[in-house]
Structure formats: structure tokens, C-alpha cells
Amino acid sequence: MDSLTRINPDVQAEYRLRNLLHTLLLAGGSLFLLGLCAYVLAGPPGVLWAAIGGGASLYAATHMSPKMVLGLYRARQLPEDVMPDAHRILRLLSERAGLPRAPDLYLIRSSMMNAFSIGRRDDAAICVTDGLVRGLSGREFIGVMAHEIAHILREDIRVMALSDVVSRMTSVMSFLGLMLALFHAPKLMADGGQAPWLVILILITAPTVGTLLQLALSRTREFEADLTAVEVTGDPEGLAAALMKLEKAHGRMWEAMMLPGARIPDPSILRSHPKTEERVRRILSLRKRPAPLVDVEGWPHITAKSMLPVTGKPRRRMGGLGVWY
């Protein structure tokens, strides 16, 4: 999968490194938080059992058939003769991205403009809504499909499944730990002991911190999917236009009823997706600027006399049509 000449390789490498570091830090932070809660709850055996339970849950979550999940959404698979152009787009993008096979295409009857992907590289599906198919141009649709293929290519489904399992287990262990602390508090205080306030503070804040780490990881993977989509298509403007159109469509009805002409502020820290303005800014910054016809970068600035002859001050003259110089 080679970047097209329209992509700036320096900006591309910078974003790729940034996304990788953010992913490692956020995923590592989530695992550390889970291990800390397990250790507080049951010591080293608790960490071991948390690792075993998390591994089993992750395997079950990532090996679930896409058809089973899509059945919960009442999505129906679209045969190639129904939407031949969409299937052709998926095949071309999958081939360029290096996927072993093109994802299956599913449709949900909904006026909302939305799309999501599920599954692994060798068994994946992309689901779109009626509103998305009808509301996007061909160029914009290609950008969205490339974004979903990027999620499959980068194994984001597995990454976010791991994050979800870790976040849920952290919440469960935090709840159990608080219940045990509450149960043993009267006996501890009767014996003249002090409550383990540090442990209680960790257990209280762990679910919130875990959720924030999960949301931050989701935003990072969205940035990475945008980057990969642009690499696959070589068309930053197409994906940027699609994102702006989706941003305009989402929440439009409720916001128009509550705050006509305004947008409801949404704190960035609580979003599962980055702000659209920031995504578009990063996407468009990937464009390679065209080379100038004459490269004058670094040339010394030279001052000289004008090549026009000196004719003196202008002279006023009278004519039949008035005064002129």
C-alpha cells in the first residue's frame, strides 16, 4: 500500500508516529488500571485471574461472527446486483489496502447517515444506512468506505474490543472492592483500625478514569483510520467533505428544536470521535503542496534600479477632452 504523490510523506510519518505512541500509552494505561484494581482486590492472584478472564472475553468478542452482530441491528446483506458500484468500490479499495478479501456489505433501513465496520481482516463486514447512501456523493462515499476499511486493516475492532473488556472488568472489580470495603468497614473501625482511604479513592475513581482512557483511545484510532483512508484513496478532500456533511447531519433535528442556529457544545474529553474540525484539519494537512514553476526558495534578495527610463515629473497638458498627463 503505497502513498500517492498527493500525500506529504513527512506529515504522514509524523501523524503515524503520534497515533502509535498515543495508542500504546492509552492501552497501557488501561491495562495498568485494571491490574491495579485487581491487585487491590485480591493481590497477585487477582491480577492472574483478571488476565485469564480478560483474555477469554477478548477472544469471544473478536471471534464472534459479523453476521450474528449485524443480525441484532436487523441489517440485511446487499448482493452485488443490487449495488454493483458500491461492491466495485469495496473491491478496489480492499485490493489497494492489501486486505485478503473485500468486506461484505450490509444495509440498515435508517434515515441517519452512518457506517461502521466489524470483524477481522479475513472475515469482515461494513454496514451502511439508507441515509448515508442517499446523502453522499460518489467521491464522499469512497472516502467513508476507505475509512471503514482502514479500521479493518489496522485491527481497530480488536483494539477497541480489548479496551471495552478492560474498561468493563475495571468497573466490576471497582464495584466489588467498594462493596467489600463497605462490608468490612464497621469491624475495622470497631477494632480501632483506619479505613484504607487510598484504596477506596482508587476504587472510586478507577471506572471514570478507565472510561476516559477508552474514549481517548477511540479518538486516536479514528485519527489513524483517517490517515490510512487518505493513503488508500489519495484523496484528502473527498474524506474531508464527507466528514463535514456527516457533522452537519448528525444532531441537526434536536439542535434545531432546542437551539435554533446554534450547536450544543460537546466536551472533547467525552467524545468517542475527535472533533470534526480537527479531523478535517489533519486530513487536509496531508496534501502535498504543488512544486512552484521556478523554485526561488533561498535566493538572496537583490535590490537594483528600475529598468524603466527616468522621464521626470508628469506634465499636465490641455486637450480637447480636458486635462491629462
C-alpha positions as CSV (number, residue, x, y, z in Angstrom):
1,M,0.0,0.0,0.0
2,D,2.0,3.0,-1.3
3,S,1.0,6.6,-0.7
4,L,0.1,8.5,-3.8
5,T,2.2,11.6,-4.8
6,R,-0.6,13.8,-3.5
7,I,0.3,12.9,0.1
8,N,3.0,14.7,2.0
9,P,5.3,11.9,3.4
10,D,6.7,14.0,6.2
11,V,3.3,14.9,7.7
12,Q,2.2,11.3,7.1
13,A,5.1,9.9,9.1
14,E,4.6,12.4,11.9
15,Y,0.9,11.5,12.3
16,R,1.6,7.8,12.1
17,L,4.2,8.0,14.9
18,R,1.9,10.2,17.0
19,N,-1.0,7.8,16.7
20,L,1.2,4.8,17.6
21,L,2.5,6.5,20.7
22,H,-0.9,7.6,21.8
23,T,-2.3,4.1,21.3
24,L,0.5,2.4,23.3
25,L,0.2,4.9,26.2
26,L,-3.6,4.8,26.4
27,A,-3.9,1.0,26.0
28,G,-1.0,0.5,28.5
29,G,-2.7,2.9,30.9
30,S,-6.0,1.0,30.7
31,L,-4.2,-2.4,31.4
32,F,-2.3,-0.8,34.3
33,L,-5.5,0.5,35.8
34,L,-7.1,-3.0,35.6
35,G,-4.1,-4.6,37.1
36,L,-4.1,-2.1,39.9
37,C,-7.8,-2.7,40.7
38,A,-7.2,-6.5,40.6
39,Y,-4.2,-6.2,42.9
40,V,-6.1,-4.1,45.4
41,L,-9.0,-6.5,45.4
42,A,-7.2,-9.8,45.6
43,G,-3.4,-9.3,45.4
44,P,-1.3,-11.2,42.8
45,P,-3.9,-14.0,42.3
46,G,-6.4,-11.3,41.4
47,V,-4.1,-10.0,38.6
48,L,-3.7,-13.5,37.3
49,W,-7.4,-14.2,37.2
50,A,-8.0,-10.8,35.6
51,A,-5.6,-11.6,32.8
52,I,-7.3,-15.0,32.3
53,G,-10.8,-13.6,32.3
54,G,-9.8,-10.7,30.1
55,G,-8.1,-13.0,27.5
56,A,-11.2,-15.3,27.3
57,S,-13.5,-12.3,27.0
58,L,-11.4,-10.7,24.3
59,Y,-11.2,-14.0,22.3
60,A,-15.0,-14.3,22.4
61,A,-15.6,-10.7,21.4
62,T,-13.2,-10.7,18.5
63,H,-14.2,-14.2,17.1
64,M,-17.9,-13.5,17.1
65,S,-19.4,-13.8,13.6
66,P,-20.2,-10.4,12.0
67,K,-23.5,-11.9,10.8
68,M,-24.5,-12.5,14.4
69,V,-23.8,-9.0,15.4
70,L,-25.4,-7.4,12.4
71,G,-28.5,-9.5,13.0
72,L,-29.0,-7.5,16.2
73,Y,-29.2,-4.4,14.1
74,R,-31.6,-6.1,11.6
75,A,-29.2,-5.4,8.8
76,R,-29.5,-7.2,5.6
77,Q,-26.7,-8.2,3.2
78,L,-26.7,-6.4,-0.1
79,P,-26.0,-8.7,-3.1
80,E,-23.7,-7.3,-5.8
81,D,-26.5,-7.0,-8.3
82,V,-28.3,-4.5,-6.0
83,M,-25.5,-2.1,-5.5
84,P,-22.8,-3.0,-8.1
85,D,-20.9,0.3,-7.8
86,A,-20.6,0.0,-4.1
87,H,-19.2,-3.6,-4.3
88,R,-16.8,-2.5,-7.0
89,I,-15.6,0.3,-4.8
90,L,-15.0,-2.1,-1.9
91,R,-13.1,-4.5,-4.0
92,L,-10.8,-1.8,-5.4
93,L,-10.2,-0.2,-2.0
94,S,-9.6,-3.6,-0.4
95,E,-7.1,-4.6,-3.1
96,R,-5.2,-1.3,-2.7
97,A,-5.2,-1.6,1.1
98,G,-3.9,-5.2,1.0
99,L,-6.9,-7.0,2.6
100,P,-7.2,-10.7,1.7
101,R,-10.8,-10.2,0.7
102,A,-13.3,-7.4,0.4
103,P,-15.7,-6.9,3.3
104,D,-19.3,-7.9,2.9
105,L,-21.8,-5.0,2.5
106,Y,-24.8,-4.7,4.7
107,L,-27.6,-2.1,4.8
108,I,-29.7,-0.8,7.7
109,R,-33.0,1.0,7.0
110,S,-32.4,4.3,8.7
111,S,-32.5,8.0,7.7
112,M,-29.4,8.6,9.8
113,M,-26.1,9.0,7.9
114,N,-23.9,6.3,9.5
115,A,-21.5,3.5,8.7
116,F,-19.5,1.0,10.8
117,S,-17.3,-2.0,10.3
118,I,-17.0,-5.2,12.2
119,G,-14.9,-8.4,12.0
120,R,-11.3,-9.4,11.2
121,R,-9.2,-8.9,8.1
122,D,-10.3,-12.3,6.7
123,D,-13.9,-12.1,7.8
124,A,-15.3,-8.5,7.9
125,A,-18.4,-6.6,7.0
126,I,-19.2,-2.9,6.5
127,C,-22.7,-1.7,7.3
128,V,-24.2,1.5,5.9
129,T,-27.5,3.2,6.3
130,D,-30.0,4.4,3.7
131,G,-29.3,7.9,4.7
132,L,-25.6,7.6,4.1
133,V,-26.0,6.0,0.6
134,R,-28.5,8.7,-0.4
135,G,-26.8,11.6,1.2
136,L,-23.2,11.3,0.0
137,S,-21.7,11.9,-3.4
138,G,-19.6,9.1,-5.0
139,R,-16.4,10.8,-4.0
140,E,-17.6,11.2,-0.4
141,F,-18.8,7.6,-0.3
142,I,-15.4,6.3,-1.4
143,G,-13.8,8.3,1.4
144,V,-16.1,6.8,4.1
145,M,-15.6,3.3,2.7
146,A,-11.9,3.7,2.8
147,H,-12.2,4.9,6.5
148,E,-14.1,1.7,7.4
149,I,-11.6,-0.5,5.5
150,A,-8.9,1.3,7.4
151,H,-10.5,0.2,10.7
152,I,-10.4,-3.4,9.5
153,L,-6.9,-3.2,8.2
154,R,-5.5,-1.7,11.4
155,E,-7.4,-4.2,13.6
156,D,-9.2,-1.4,15.4
157,I,-12.1,-3.7,16.1
158,R,-9.8,-5.9,18.2
159,V,-8.1,-2.9,19.8
160,M,-11.4,-1.4,20.9
161,A,-12.8,-4.8,22.0
162,L,-9.7,-5.1,24.3
163,S,-10.4,-1.6,25.6
164,D,-14.0,-2.3,26.2
165,V,-13.3,-5.6,28.0
166,V,-10.7,-3.9,30.2
167,S,-13.0,-1.0,31.0
168,R,-15.9,-3.3,32.0
169,M,-13.7,-5.5,34.1
170,T,-12.2,-2.4,35.8
171,S,-15.7,-1.2,36.7
172,V,-16.7,-4.7,38.0
173,M,-13.6,-5.0,40.2
174,S,-14.0,-1.5,41.5
175,F,-17.6,-2.2,42.5
176,L,-16.7,-5.5,44.2
177,G,-13.8,-3.8,46.0
178,L,-16.1,-1.0,47.3
179,M,-18.7,-3.4,48.5
180,L,-16.1,-5.4,50.4
181,A,-14.7,-2.2,51.9
182,L,-18.1,-1.2,52.9
183,F,-18.9,-4.6,54.4
184,H,-15.7,-4.7,56.4
185,A,-15.7,-1.1,57.5
186,P,-17.7,-1.5,60.7
187,K,-15.5,-4.3,62.0
188,L,-12.3,-2.4,61.0
189,M,-13.4,0.7,62.9
190,A,-14.6,-1.3,65.9
191,D,-11.1,-2.8,66.2
192,G,-9.6,0.7,66.2
193,G,-8.2,0.5,62.7
194,Q,-8.2,3.2,60.0
195,A,-10.1,2.9,56.7
196,P,-7.8,2.4,53.7
197,W,-8.7,5.8,52.1
198,L,-6.1,5.5,49.3
199,V,-7.5,2.1,48.2
200,I,-11.1,3.5,48.4
201,L,-10.1,6.5,46.4
202,I,-8.5,4.3,43.7
203,L,-11.6,2.1,43.5
204,I,-14.0,5.1,43.3
205,T,-12.1,6.9,40.5
206,A,-11.0,3.8,38.5
207,P,-14.2,3.4,36.4
208,T,-14.3,7.0,35.4
209,V,-10.6,7.0,34.5
210,G,-11.0,3.8,32.6
211,T,-13.9,5.2,30.6
212,L,-11.9,8.4,29.8
213,L,-8.9,6.3,28.6
214,Q,-11.3,4.2,26.4
215,L,-12.7,7.3,24.8
216,A,-9.3,8.8,24.2
217,L,-8.1,5.5,22.6
218,S,-11.2,5.6,20.3
219,R,-10.4,9.1,19.2
220,T,-6.8,8.1,18.4
221,R,-7.9,5.1,16.3
222,E,-10.2,7.4,14.4
223,F,-7.3,9.7,13.5
224,E,-5.3,6.6,12.4
225,A,-8.3,5.4,10.3
226,D,-8.5,8.8,8.6
227,L,-4.8,8.7,7.8
228,T,-5.0,5.2,6.4
229,A,-8.0,6.1,4.3
230,V,-6.2,9.0,2.7
231,E,-3.3,6.8,2.0
232,V,-5.6,4.3,0.3
233,T,-7.5,6.8,-1.8
234,G,-5.0,9.6,-2.2
235,D,-8.0,12.0,-1.9
236,P,-8.0,14.0,1.3
237,E,-10.7,16.4,0.0
238,G,-13.2,13.6,-0.5
239,L,-13.0,12.3,3.0
240,A,-12.9,15.8,4.5
241,A,-16.1,16.7,2.5
242,A,-17.8,13.5,3.8
243,L,-16.9,14.3,7.4
244,M,-18.3,17.8,7.2
245,K,-21.5,16.6,5.7
246,L,-21.9,14.0,8.4
247,E,-21.2,16.6,11.1
248,K,-23.9,18.8,9.6
249,A,-26.4,16.0,9.5
250,H,-25.8,14.5,13.0
251,G,-27.9,16.0,15.7
252,R,-29.4,18.6,13.4
253,M,-33.1,17.8,14.3
254,W,-32.7,18.1,18.1
255,E,-30.4,21.1,18.0
256,A,-32.7,22.9,15.6
257,M,-35.6,22.4,18.1
258,M,-33.6,23.3,21.2
259,L,-31.2,26.0,20.0
260,P,-32.1,27.3,16.5
261,G,-29.0,28.3,14.6
262,A,-26.6,27.0,17.3
263,R,-24.7,23.9,18.2
264,I,-24.8,22.1,21.6
265,P,-21.3,22.1,23.0
266,D,-19.8,18.6,23.4
267,P,-16.8,18.3,25.7
268,S,-13.9,16.8,23.7
269,I,-12.9,14.5,26.6
270,L,-16.3,12.8,26.5
271,R,-16.4,12.2,22.7
272,S,-15.7,8.8,21.1
273,H,-14.7,10.6,17.9
274,P,-12.5,13.6,17.6
275,K,-13.9,16.9,16.7
276,T,-14.7,17.1,13.0
277,E,-12.8,20.4,12.6
278,E,-9.6,18.8,13.9
279,R,-10.1,15.7,11.8
280,V,-10.6,17.8,8.7
281,R,-7.6,20.0,9.6
282,R,-5.3,16.9,9.9
283,I,-6.7,15.3,6.7
284,L,-6.1,18.4,4.6
285,S,-2.7,19.0,6.1
286,L,-1.7,15.7,4.4
287,R,-1.9,17.3,1.0
288,K,1.4,17.8,-0.8
289,R,1.8,21.4,-2.0
290,P,2.5,21.6,-5.7
291,A,6.0,22.5,-6.6
292,P,6.5,26.0,-7.9
293,L,7.4,26.6,-11.6
294,V,10.5,28.4,-10.5
295,D,12.0,27.5,-7.2
296,V,13.2,30.7,-5.6
297,E,13.4,29.4,-2.1
298,G,16.7,30.6,-0.6
299,W,17.5,33.1,-3.3
300,P,19.2,36.3,-2.0
301,H,17.2,39.4,-2.1
302,I,18.7,41.8,-4.6
303,T,17.8,45.4,-5.0
304,A,18.5,47.3,-8.2
305,K,17.4,50.4,-10.1
306,S,14.3,50.2,-12.3
307,M,14.8,49.3,-15.9
308,L,12.4,52.0,-16.9
309,P,13.9,55.2,-18.1
310,V,13.6,58.3,-15.9
311,T,11.3,60.8,-17.6
312,G,10.9,63.4,-14.9
313,K,7.8,64.6,-13.3
314,P,4.5,64.2,-15.2
315,R,3.4,67.3,-17.2
316,R,-0.1,68.5,-17.4
317,R,-1.4,69.2,-20.9
318,M,-4.6,70.7,-22.2
319,G,-6.6,68.9,-24.9
320,G,-9.9,68.9,-26.4
321,L,-11.2,66.3,-23.9
322,G,-9.8,68.0,-20.8
323,V,-6.6,68.0,-18.8
324,W,-4.4,64.9,-19.0
325,Y,-0.9,63.8,-18.0
